Amino acid sequence: MKKNEQGKEVPPVLVKTWYELIKNGPDNETRNHAQKMLLGAFGSHQELEKYLKKHGLV
């Protein structure tokens, strides 16, 4: 997983928000943007899945 400029992980609340928008966003544009943000933060679906499990978000 990529870390931000301070070397910290993406906050779980932000990841949860993006994840919820992918599942329940009001339109395709919102869902696509949330997916782009998540993949940009994690680099791959596998890294995202590990993070979601680690933080109990799935």
Backbone as numpy.savetxt, mean C-alpha at the origin, in Angstrom:
# Nx Ny Nz CAx CAy CAz Cx Cy Cz
11.10 -4.06 0.74 10.28 -2.88 0.74 11.14 -1.64 0.74
10.71 -0.66 0.00 11.41 0.61 -0.01 11.13 1.35 1.29
12.07 2.17 1.69 11.88 3.00 2.87 11.89 4.46 2.42
11.31 5.32 3.24 11.29 6.73 2.88 12.66 7.36 3.13
12.76 8.66 2.94 14.03 9.35 3.05 14.67 9.20 4.44
13.84 9.03 5.47 14.35 8.88 6.83 14.64 7.43 7.17
14.47 6.52 6.21 14.73 5.11 6.44 13.62 4.40 7.18
12.43 4.96 7.18 11.29 4.37 7.89 10.35 3.69 6.91
9.63 2.68 7.42 8.60 2.03 6.63 7.43 2.98 6.41
6.67 2.68 5.37 5.43 3.42 5.13 4.50 3.14 6.31
3.87 4.16 6.87 2.97 3.95 8.02 1.82 3.00 7.68
1.52 2.06 8.59 0.42 1.12 8.33 -0.90 1.80 8.03
-1.20 2.91 8.66 -2.48 3.57 8.41 -2.57 4.06 6.96
-1.46 4.49 6.39 -1.46 4.94 4.99 -1.63 3.74 4.06
-0.93 2.66 4.36 -1.07 1.44 3.55 -2.50 0.93 3.62
-3.08 0.94 4.82 -4.46 0.49 4.98 -5.41 1.36 4.15
-5.19 2.66 4.15 -6.03 3.57 3.36 -5.93 3.23 1.88
-4.71 3.09 1.37 -4.53 2.75 -0.05 -5.19 1.42 -0.37
-4.99 0.43 0.51 -5.55 -0.90 0.30 -7.08 -0.85 0.27
-7.66 -0.11 1.19 -9.13 0.03 1.23 -9.64 0.74 -0.02
-8.89 1.72 -0.50 -9.31 2.43 -1.72 -9.28 1.50 -2.93
-8.32 0.59 -2.97 -8.27 -0.38 -4.08 -9.52 -1.25 -4.04
-9.89 -1.70 -2.86 -11.04 -2.60 -2.73 -12.36 -1.87 -2.87
-12.46 -0.65 -2.34 -13.76 0.02 -2.22 -13.80 1.43 -2.81
-12.82 1.78 -3.61 -12.78 3.14 -4.16 -14.02 3.45 -4.99
-14.40 4.71 -5.05 -15.62 5.10 -5.73 -15.57 4.97 -7.25
-14.35 4.94 -7.81 -14.24 4.84 -9.27 -12.89 4.21 -9.65
-12.74 3.88 -10.92 -11.51 3.23 -11.39 -10.30 4.13 -11.23
-10.45 5.40 -11.43 -9.32 6.32 -11.29 -8.76 6.28 -9.87
-9.63 6.30 -8.89 -9.21 6.24 -7.49 -8.53 4.92 -7.18
-9.13 3.83 -7.63 -8.56 2.50 -7.37 -7.20 2.35 -8.05
-7.08 2.82 -9.28 -5.81 2.73 -10.00 -4.72 3.57 -9.34
-5.10 4.75 -8.87 -4.12 5.61 -8.21 -3.62 4.96 -6.92
-4.52 4.40 -6.14 -4.14 3.74 -4.89 -3.21 2.56 -5.18
-3.51 1.81 -6.22 -2.65 0.68 -6.59 -1.26 1.17 -7.00
-1.22 2.24 -7.75 0.06 2.81 -8.18 0.88 3.26 -6.96
0.22 3.86 -5.99 0.92 4.32 -4.79 1.48 3.13 -4.00
0.69 2.08 -3.85 1.15 0.90 -3.12 2.33 0.23 -3.82
2.20 0.03 -5.11 3.29 -0.62 -5.83 4.54 0.26 -5.86
4.37 1.56 -5.88 5.51 2.47 -5.81 6.21 2.39 -4.47
5.44 2.18 -3.42 6.00 2.11 -2.07 6.68 0.77 -1.81
6.17 -0.31 -2.41 6.67 -1.64 -2.10 7.43 -2.31 -3.23
7.24 -1.88 -4.44 8.00 -2.42 -5.56 7.43 -3.69 -6.17
6.70 -4.49 -5.38 6.14 -5.73 -5.92 4.94 -6.15 -5.07
4.12 -6.99 -5.67 2.96 -7.52 -4.95 3.41 -8.40 -3.78
4.53 -9.10 -3.96 5.02 -9.99 -2.91 5.44 -9.19 -1.67
6.13 -8.10 -1.86 6.56 -7.27 -0.73 5.34 -6.64 -0.04
4.38 -6.22 -0.83 3.16 -5.66 -0.27 2.44 -6.70 0.58
2.32 -7.91 0.05 1.63 -8.98 0.78 2.33 -9.27 2.11
3.66 -9.30 2.11 4.41 -9.53 3.35 4.10 -8.44 4.37
4.09 -7.19 3.92 3.83 -6.06 4.81 2.42 -6.13 5.38
1.44 -6.42 4.52 0.05 -6.50 4.98 -0.11 -7.58 6.04
0.53 -8.72 5.85 0.45 -9.80 6.83 1.19 -9.42 8.11
2.37 -8.83 7.97 3.17 -8.43 9.13 2.41 -7.49 10.04
1.64 -6.59 9.45 0.92 -5.57 10.22 -0.54 -5.92 10.44
-0.94 -7.14 10.11 -2.30 -7.60 10.36 -3.37 -6.86 9.58
-3.03 -6.45 8.38 -3.98 -5.68 7.57 -4.79 -6.56 6.62
-4.46 -7.85 6.56 -5.27 -8.80 5.77 -5.57 -10.02 6.61
